């Protein structure tokens, strides 16, 4: 998905175009907001939240696709954060979809904006259940430890080369195999 800085979005009176126009007014195009030029109704918003539990901020990316029947049909929403583990992120996504359904039934037509506000409210509140569960947030130390971990390579050897017809057969087959192993 390419981020466009000089993107001319042709808005109409459709509710999904009104929603994208609002997003363009609120977020900077290219850094916080990306619009797929091939799919102009697919938007990605990246925000940095400031929850109490995370010291350096919590980046979260929200991608939504607005169907032509929007807002009668909920937008497809996906959440991604490099610091949130899979289980709390899945739970947040399920609760978000339930909340958006309730908002749609209540007559709210700005569901993407409501999605952004819901995620912000749920993650920035002190004692958020998504952040306080055991091992919910990866720390910077965890990610550095993964990067510094030495790699282990396992190579499998097949001993069919010990048979008489192989190129390592003969009285010096041990030396041939050792030279092959050490040269690699």
N, C-alpha and C positions, 0 to 999 in steps of 0.2 A: 504494500500500500504506500503510495507516494504522498508525501506531505507537500501541499502546494501553498506557497506564500501569496502569490497573486492569483488566487482562484476566484473566478467570477461565477458565483452560484446564482442561477436563474430561479428565483423564488416565485412560487405561485401562491394562490390562496389555500392550497391544500394544507391540512393540519401538519403533515410531516415536513413540508417546506417551511412553515411558520416555526416549527420546532428547531430545525437546522439553522434558520436565520437567527433565532435567539441564542443558540450555541455559538454561532459565529460572532455575535456581539459580546458574549461573555468570556470566551476563551480565545487565546491567540492562536491563529492558524499556523501550523507548522511545528509548534513546540508543544502546546497543550491539546490542540484539536487537529485531527487529521481526517480528511474526507477522501474516500476512494474515488478518483475521477471516473472510473468505469462503473462504479455503483454509487452515485451521489447521495443515496439515502442510507449509506453505511458510514457511520461516524465512529471515530475512536477518540476518547477523551482520556488524557493521562493527568492525574492530579496527585499532589503530594500532601498526604494527611499528616497531622501532628498529634497522634495519640500519646497519652501519658506513658504507656508501656514501652514505646519505641523511642529511643533517644534521638536518632538522626532523621526522622520522618519516615513515613510509610508510603511508597509509591504504589499506586493502583491504576490499572488501565481498564477502562470500561468500553467495550465495543458493542454497538447496537445497530441493528438493521431494521429500518422502518418499512413495513409492508405497505402496498398501495391502499389497503383498507384501514390504515392507522388513523385514529386510535381505537377503532372497533376491535382490531386485532393487536394484541400486545407486541411490542418490539422484541426481537430476539436479542437477548443480552448475554454477554459473557464477561466475566471478571478475571483479571490476572494480576498477581502481585508476586514479585520475586521473593518477598519476605514472608508471605503468608503460606502456611502449610495447606495441603490439599483438603483436609477434612473441614477446617473452619471456613475455607473459601467456598467449598461446596454448600455448607450450611447457610452461609451468607447469601449465596446465589438463590437457593430455594426460598429463603425468607424474603428476599428481594422480589422474586416473581410473585409470591403470595401478596406482598404489599402492593405491587403494581396492579394486580387484579382488583384489589379492594379500591385503589385510587381510580381505576378506570370505571368501576361500577358507581363510584361516587360522582363521576362526571369530570374528573381531571383529564384534560387533553394534553398536558405537557408531561408525558410519562418519562421521557429521557431526563428532563430536569429533575423530576421527582426521584428518579433512580439515583442520580448524582447526589442529591440531598440526603436520601436514605442511607447510602453507603457512607457518606461523611458523618451523619449522625450516629450510625451504629459503630463506627470504628474510632471516632474521636471522643466518645464518652468514656469517662474514667470507669475502669472495671468492665470494659466491653467483654462479653462472653466469647467473642471471636479471637481476642488477644490474650485473655487470662487463662485459657485452658492450657494444660501442660503441653509444652512443645508446640504451641500454636504459631509462634513467630520465630523465624530463623534469625539468628543474630549475625552480625558482621563477622564475628569470630568463627561461627560455623562455616560461613562461606569461604573465609580465608583458609580454614583448615582443610576444606575440600580441595581448594586450589593447590595447597602445599603438600598434599598427600602424595607420596611416591607411588609411581605406577608399578603394577605387578603384571608381568606378561607370562602367560603359560603357553608352552609349546608342547604339542603332543608328538611323540615319536612312535613310529611304526617299526616293529622289529621284523618285518618281512625281509629286510635287507640282510638278515643273518642266514637266510637260506642259501643253499649251495649255488643257485643260479643267479644270485644277485651280484652286483658289482663289488660288494664288500665281502664276498666269500673268499675263503682261503685262510692261510695261517696268520696273515697280518690283518684280519678283519677288525680286531679290536683297535689297532692303531688307525685304521682308515676311519672308523666311526668316531674315535676321539678327535681326529683332525677335522672331520666334518662338523662336529659339535662345537669345537673351540673356534673355528673360523667364522661361525655365525655370530 
